[in-house]
Amino acid sequence: MRGDYRKKLAKLKAEVEKRKDQERTRRGSAGAEEGVIRKEGAGQICLVGVTNCGKSSLINAVTNAEFDVGDYPFTTPIPTPAMLTLEDINIQLIELPGIFKGSHEAGIGRQALGVARNTDCIALVIDLSRNIDTQMEVILEELNRARIRLNKEKTAVRVERVGLGGLMIYGVQNYQGNKDELYEYLEARRVTNIIVRLQKPATFQQFVDAMDASVAYVRALVIATKGDTPGSEERFEELQDKYGERFDIVPISAEKGENLDGMSWALYEHLDILRVYTKIPGKKREMKPIVLPEGSVVEDAAMKVHKELFVERFRTALIIRDNDKIKRRHVGLNYPLKDGDVLQLMHR
């Protein structure tokens, strides 16, 4: 009896997901050009918040932009870029139109969320002069409905489609539920010849997301604006208590210029990038860094600067780190890089 109920439930879930897929395809074909803003600088960050939460004031305070600031709704009607200069790199900030209930369904809201899907990081902008829960609930619900997952691990479930072999699921001990519902869900959707690897503890929703190639996984933090308004300290504590485990939260006051530098560096850290400065023997290092993803090694930098031919002729690399016990060290291609490294490459 319980098995029959589980099969019916799995079939129902599969039918719901199939209808969602069909609706996404229909909407996608109707607006294929939406949601694209060419990335510039070291990374792109989208500012997402309800209308009049302080996004324009924030951007004006840290860039040379002069966005309109007003008390009327949707002061910024379309996704609008500006450039934040942080020491020797530029970070592109995109102000999105205010998010509202139903944004994911049509119009400027869907276009804005399309931009957010493709960005490197999302900053949730929360107004400390207003109700915290109302803002967070609307923003998180709309992002979730747009299939944008914030600070979630994509690597928990891996899906590989193969030519033959039927259904194979590895790591079922990591599934937080009854493993039979996974097979029943796949069978109900008529999915065949697939390998699923549960590499970390995973829920049913994570499993469904892994089956959907359109799901976007984006890093996120919270920027709490208007920290100079009455009651802002209490609302900030409430924000920390309710959402501090999931998001880093940075309080600011654009009006008074408070903590804008701290916010700028928090944005940089959430891009998961590092700066490397190349150097030619006998000369000073380059003033402009090359920007690489965190976790990059010497070979990644060499490929970006000199391409594949240099890597084949590589002899050694000199890493210079002023804040390291060993300030100068010779390393190989697989040596991990850190933010601020000075790199001198030598070849045969």
C-alpha positions as CSV (number, residue, x, y, z in Angstrom):
1,M,0.0,0.0,0.0
2,R,2.8,2.4,1.0
3,G,4.7,1.5,-2.2
4,D,1.7,2.3,-4.4
5,Y,1.3,5.7,-2.7
6,R,5.0,6.4,-3.2
7,K,4.8,5.5,-6.9
8,K,1.7,7.7,-7.4
9,L,3.5,10.6,-5.7
10,A,6.6,10.1,-7.8
11,K,4.5,10.1,-11.0
12,L,2.7,13.2,-9.9
13,K,6.0,15.0,-9.2
14,A,7.3,13.9,-12.6
15,E,4.2,15.2,-14.4
16,V,4.4,18.6,-12.5
17,E,8.1,18.9,-13.6
18,K,7.2,18.0,-17.2
19,R,4.6,20.8,-17.3
20,K,7.1,23.2,-15.8
21,D,9.6,22.2,-18.5
22,Q,7.1,22.8,-21.3
23,E,6.2,26.2,-19.8
24,R,9.9,27.2,-19.5
25,T,10.4,26.2,-23.2
26,R,7.5,28.3,-24.3
27,R,8.6,31.3,-22.3
28,G,12.2,30.9,-23.4
29,S,11.3,30.9,-27.1
30,A,9.2,34.0,-26.6
31,G,12.1,36.0,-25.1
32,A,15.3,34.4,-26.1
33,E,17.2,37.7,-26.1
34,E,16.2,38.6,-22.6
35,G,18.5,38.3,-19.6
36,V,21.8,39.2,-21.3
37,I,24.1,42.0,-20.3
38,R,27.7,41.7,-21.6
39,K,30.0,41.2,-18.7
40,E,32.9,43.6,-18.2
41,G,35.6,44.0,-15.6
42,A,36.8,41.3,-13.2
43,G,33.3,40.1,-12.4
44,Q,29.6,41.0,-12.5
45,I,27.3,41.4,-9.5
46,C,23.5,41.9,-9.7
47,L,21.8,44.0,-7.0
48,V,18.4,42.5,-6.3
49,G,15.8,44.0,-4.0
50,V,12.2,45.3,-3.8
51,T,11.5,48.7,-5.2
52,N,13.0,51.8,-3.4
53,C,15.2,49.7,-1.1
54,G,18.3,51.8,-1.8
55,K,20.0,50.1,-4.8
56,S,20.4,53.3,-6.8
57,S,21.8,55.3,-3.8
58,L,24.2,52.4,-3.1
59,I,25.6,52.4,-6.6
60,N,25.8,56.2,-6.8
61,A,27.8,56.1,-3.6
62,V,30.5,53.7,-4.8
63,T,30.7,54.5,-8.5
64,N,30.7,57.5,-10.8
65,A,27.1,56.7,-11.8
66,E,24.2,59.1,-11.4
67,F,21.2,56.9,-11.3
68,D,17.8,58.5,-10.6
69,V,16.8,58.2,-6.9
70,G,13.1,58.8,-6.2
71,D,10.2,57.8,-3.9
72,Y,8.1,56.5,-6.7
73,P,8.1,52.7,-7.7
74,F,10.5,51.3,-10.3
75,T,12.8,54.3,-10.5
76,T,15.1,52.0,-12.5
77,P,12.9,50.4,-15.2
78,I,15.5,48.2,-16.8
79,P,18.7,46.4,-15.7
80,T,21.4,49.1,-15.7
81,P,25.2,48.7,-15.3
82,A,27.8,50.8,-13.5
83,M,31.4,50.1,-12.7
84,L,33.0,49.9,-9.2
85,T,36.7,50.5,-9.2
86,L,38.4,48.7,-6.4
87,E,42.2,49.3,-6.2
88,D,43.4,48.0,-9.6
89,I,40.4,46.1,-10.9
90,N,36.8,47.0,-12.0
91,I,33.7,45.2,-10.9
92,Q,30.5,45.5,-12.9
93,L,27.4,46.3,-10.8
94,I,24.0,45.7,-12.3
95,E,21.0,47.4,-10.7
96,L,17.9,45.3,-11.5
97,P,14.3,46.8,-11.4
98,G,12.5,46.2,-8.1
99,I,11.4,42.6,-7.5
100,F,7.7,42.0,-6.7
101,K,5.5,39.0,-6.2
102,G,5.1,37.4,-9.6
103,S,8.2,38.9,-11.1
104,H,9.3,35.5,-12.6
105,E,6.2,35.3,-14.7
106,A,6.4,38.1,-17.3
107,G,7.6,41.5,-18.3
108,I,10.5,43.5,-16.8
109,G,10.6,41.1,-13.8
110,R,11.3,38.1,-15.9
111,Q,13.9,40.1,-17.9
112,A,15.6,41.2,-14.6
113,L,15.7,37.6,-13.2
114,G,17.1,36.5,-16.5
115,V,20.1,38.8,-16.0
116,A,20.4,37.5,-12.4
117,R,20.6,33.9,-13.7
118,N,23.7,34.7,-15.7
119,T,25.6,36.8,-13.2
120,D,28.7,35.9,-11.1
121,C,27.1,36.9,-7.8
122,I,23.8,38.3,-6.4
123,A,23.6,41.0,-3.7
124,L,20.3,40.9,-2.0
125,V,19.6,44.6,-1.0
126,I,17.5,44.8,2.1
127,D,16.1,48.1,3.4
128,L,16.5,48.4,7.2
129,S,13.8,51.0,7.4
130,R,11.2,48.4,6.4
131,N,9.9,45.0,7.4
132,I,12.7,42.4,6.9
133,D,10.6,39.3,6.4
134,T,8.3,40.8,3.7
135,Q,11.4,41.8,1.6
136,M,13.3,38.5,2.0
137,E,10.3,36.3,1.4
138,V,9.4,38.0,-1.9
139,I,13.0,38.1,-3.1
140,L,13.8,34.5,-2.2
141,E,10.5,33.2,-3.6
142,E,10.9,34.9,-6.9
143,L,14.6,33.8,-7.3
144,N,13.6,30.3,-6.4
145,R,10.7,30.3,-8.9
146,A,13.2,31.5,-11.6
147,R,15.3,28.4,-10.8
148,I,18.1,30.4,-9.2
149,R,19.6,28.6,-6.2
150,L,21.6,30.8,-3.9
151,N,24.7,29.5,-2.0
152,K,23.7,25.9,-2.9
153,E,26.2,23.3,-3.9
154,K,25.9,22.1,-7.5
155,T,28.3,19.3,-6.8
156,A,26.0,17.4,-4.4
157,V,24.4,15.5,-7.3
158,R,26.0,14.8,-10.7
159,V,24.0,13.5,-13.7
160,E,25.6,11.9,-16.7
161,R,23.6,10.7,-19.7
162,V,25.0,7.7,-21.5
163,G,24.3,5.7,-24.6
164,L,23.4,2.5,-22.9
165,G,23.1,1.1,-19.4
166,G,19.7,1.9,-18.1
167,L,19.3,3.7,-14.7
168,M,22.3,3.7,-12.4
169,I,22.5,5.6,-9.1
170,Y,25.7,5.6,-7.0
171,G,26.1,7.0,-3.5
172,V,22.5,6.3,-2.4
173,Q,23.7,6.4,1.2
174,N,23.9,10.2,0.7
175,Y,20.2,10.5,-0.2
176,Q,18.1,12.0,2.5
177,G,15.0,10.0,1.8
178,N,13.8,6.7,0.4
179,K,16.0,5.7,-2.5
180,D,13.1,4.0,-4.3
181,E,11.5,7.3,-5.0
182,L,14.5,8.3,-7.1
183,Y,14.0,5.3,-9.4
184,E,10.3,5.9,-9.5
185,Y,10.7,9.5,-10.4
186,L,13.1,8.7,-13.3
187,E,10.8,6.0,-14.6
188,A,7.7,8.2,-14.4
189,R,9.6,10.8,-16.5
190,R,10.7,8.0,-18.8
191,V,14.4,8.9,-18.3
192,T,16.7,6.1,-19.5
193,N,20.4,5.5,-19.9
194,I,21.6,7.8,-17.1
195,I,24.1,7.7,-14.3
196,V,23.3,9.7,-11.1
197,R,26.1,10.2,-8.5
198,L,25.1,11.4,-5.1
199,Q,28.4,12.8,-4.0
200,K,27.2,14.6,-0.9
201,P,24.1,14.5,1.3
202,A,21.2,15.5,-1.0
203,T,17.5,16.1,-0.8
204,F,14.9,15.2,-3.4
205,Q,14.8,18.9,-4.6
206,Q,18.5,18.8,-5.1
207,F,18.1,15.7,-7.2
208,V,15.3,17.3,-9.3
209,D,17.5,20.4,-9.7
210,A,20.4,18.3,-11.0
211,M,18.1,16.8,-13.6
212,D,17.2,20.3,-14.8
213,A,20.0,21.9,-16.9
214,S,18.3,25.3,-16.6
215,V,18.9,25.6,-12.8
216,A,21.4,28.3,-12.0
217,Y,23.7,28.2,-8.9
218,V,24.8,31.6,-7.8
219,R,26.9,33.0,-4.9
220,A,25.0,35.5,-2.8
221,L,25.3,37.9,0.1
222,V,23.0,40.5,1.7
223,I,23.6,44.3,1.7
224,A,21.6,45.9,4.5
225,T,20.9,49.5,3.4
226,K,19.7,52.6,5.3
227,G,21.6,51.7,8.5
228,D,21.2,55.3,9.7
229,T,17.3,55.1,9.9
230,P,15.3,54.7,13.2
231,G,15.0,51.1,14.2
232,S,17.7,49.9,11.8
233,E,19.9,48.3,14.5
234,E,17.0,46.2,15.7
235,R,16.1,45.1,12.2
236,F,19.8,44.3,11.4
237,E,19.9,42.0,14.4
238,E,16.7,40.4,13.3
239,L,18.2,39.9,9.8
240,Q,21.3,38.3,11.3
241,D,19.3,36.0,13.5
242,K,17.1,34.7,10.7
243,Y,19.4,34.7,7.7
244,G,23.0,35.0,9.1
245,E,23.7,31.3,8.7
246,R,22.9,31.3,5.0
247,F,24.3,34.6,3.9
248,D,27.1,37.0,4.8
249,I,25.3,40.3,5.8
250,V,26.9,43.7,5.4
251,P,25.3,46.8,6.9
252,I,25.8,50.2,5.2
253,S,24.5,53.7,5.0
254,A,24.8,55.2,1.5
255,E,23.4,58.5,2.9
256,K,26.2,58.9,5.5
257,G,28.9,56.9,3.5
258,E,29.2,54.3,6.3
259,N,31.0,50.9,5.6
260,L,31.0,51.4,1.8
261,D,34.6,50.3,1.6
262,G,33.8,47.1,3.7
263,M,30.9,46.4,1.4
264,S,33.1,46.8,-1.7
265,W,35.6,44.2,-0.4
266,A,32.8,41.9,0.6
267,L,31.5,42.0,-3.0
268,Y,35.0,41.2,-4.3
269,E,35.4,38.3,-1.9
270,H,32.1,36.8,-3.1
271,L,33.3,36.7,-6.7
272,D,35.8,34.0,-5.8
273,I,38.6,35.4,-7.9
274,L,42.2,36.3,-7.3
275,R,44.6,38.9,-8.7
276,V,48.1,37.9,-10.0
277,Y,50.7,40.4,-11.1
278,T,53.2,39.3,-13.8
279,K,56.8,40.4,-13.7
280,I,59.7,40.4,-16.2
281,P,63.2,39.7,-14.8
282,G,64.9,43.0,-13.9
283,K,61.8,45.1,-14.1
284,K,58.9,46.1,-11.8
285,R,55.8,44.0,-11.7
286,E,52.9,45.0,-14.0
287,M,50.5,47.5,-12.5
288,K,47.4,45.7,-13.9
289,P,46.8,42.2,-12.6
290,I,45.4,39.2,-14.5
291,V,42.2,37.9,-12.8
292,L,41.7,34.2,-12.3
293,P,39.2,32.0,-10.5
294,E,40.0,31.0,-6.9
295,G,41.9,27.7,-6.9
296,S,43.9,28.5,-10.0
297,V,47.5,27.3,-10.3
298,V,50.6,28.7,-12.1
299,E,49.7,26.8,-15.3
300,D,46.4,28.7,-15.5
301,A,48.2,32.0,-15.3
302,A,50.8,30.9,-17.9
303,M,48.0,29.9,-20.3
304,K,46.3,33.2,-19.9
305,V,49.5,35.2,-20.5
306,H,51.5,33.1,-22.9
307,K,49.2,30.4,-24.2
308,E,49.9,26.7,-24.7
309,L,53.3,27.1,-26.5
310,F,54.9,28.7,-23.4
311,V,53.6,25.9,-21.1
312,E,55.3,23.4,-23.3
313,R,58.6,25.3,-22.9
314,F,58.1,26.1,-19.2
315,R,61.1,25.8,-16.9
316,T,60.1,27.3,-13.5
317,A,58.2,30.1,-11.9
318,L,59.1,32.6,-9.2
319,I,56.4,33.5,-6.8
320,I,56.9,36.7,-4.7
321,R,54.7,37.0,-1.6
322,D,55.5,39.9,0.8
323,N,53.3,38.5,3.6
324,D,54.8,35.0,3.4
325,K,57.5,33.5,5.6
326,I,59.3,32.6,2.4
327,K,59.0,35.7,0.3
328,R,60.5,34.3,-2.9
329,R,60.1,30.7,-4.0
330,H,60.6,28.7,-7.2
331,V,57.6,26.6,-8.1
332,G,56.1,24.4,-10.8
333,L,53.0,24.6,-13.0
334,N,50.7,22.9,-10.4
335,Y,51.6,25.4,-7.6
336,P,48.4,27.1,-6.2
337,L,48.2,30.8,-6.5
338,K,47.0,33.4,-3.9
339,D,45.4,36.8,-4.3
340,G,48.2,39.4,-4.7
341,D,50.9,37.0,-5.9
342,V,53.7,38.4,-8.1
343,L,54.5,35.8,-10.8
344,Q,57.7,35.6,-12.9
345,L,57.6,32.9,-15.5
346,M,60.8,31.4,-17.0
347,H,61.1,29.1,-20.0
348,R,63.7,27.0,-21.8
